[in-house]
Amino acid sequence: MTVVKVLVVEDEKALLKVLKYNLEKEGYRVVSASDGEAGLDLFRRERPDLVILDVMLPKLDGFEVCKAVRAGGAGARTPILMLTARKEEVDRVLGLELGADDYVTKPFSTRELCARVKALLRRASDRGAPAAAPLRAGGLELELEKYEVRVRGGLVTLSTKEFEFLKILFQAQGRAMTRDELLEKVWGYDKSMEIDTRTIDQHIARLRDKLGVEAARIVTVKNVGYRLKTD
């Protein structure tokens, strides 16, 4: 049985100790670093299955590390969960735009963090299943096997979560998806975890920006959620 390897980059020693203890209790192998430069070096050497990355780090901050990981071919699909003590919306949005898959604000419960880790790993595993054919709607094309999106023939770069949103909307075949459904399917959360559904709206807004001339295919359904216009 393959043991999942998790890289934790956190400069608070007490928190790092707690994270390592709880993750190892879940059966993961944990490697760790206490600054951004060491974390990035460890990522390149260890090739972890998932990264837990603090934002406020010495030498290189979490945003810089996240960007560097995503720039390398090997790290393009590695799930990244960011941690921060700062609650400003701009920080959350920046982290997600740089390619983070999820974002947790301190203080948090280790139970919730472990649930998010499991959800991210499950999503990463699901992405390995190839599709028989590309999904298409007008000038929008989604290639699951290659993990690529094209708008009228031009390649568009999406974050992991943006790609997952688009895939789920495609697979719904025009049916409206509620925000709670999208949270469950994209993040693997249930309602009891009290995740802010505004997170969905933020991702959809960025996704529309990137889809350009095909953005109108993502239709807002008032008081419900979103659907993909396939005709």
Helices and strands as residue ranges (DSSP letters): E 5-9, H 13-25, E 29-33, H 36-46, E 50-54, H 62-71, G 73-75, E 80-84, H 89-97, E 102-105, H 110-126, E 135-137, E 140-143, E 148-151, E 154-156, H 160-171, E 177-178, H 179-187, G 191-193, H 198-211, G 212-217, E 218-221, E 225-228
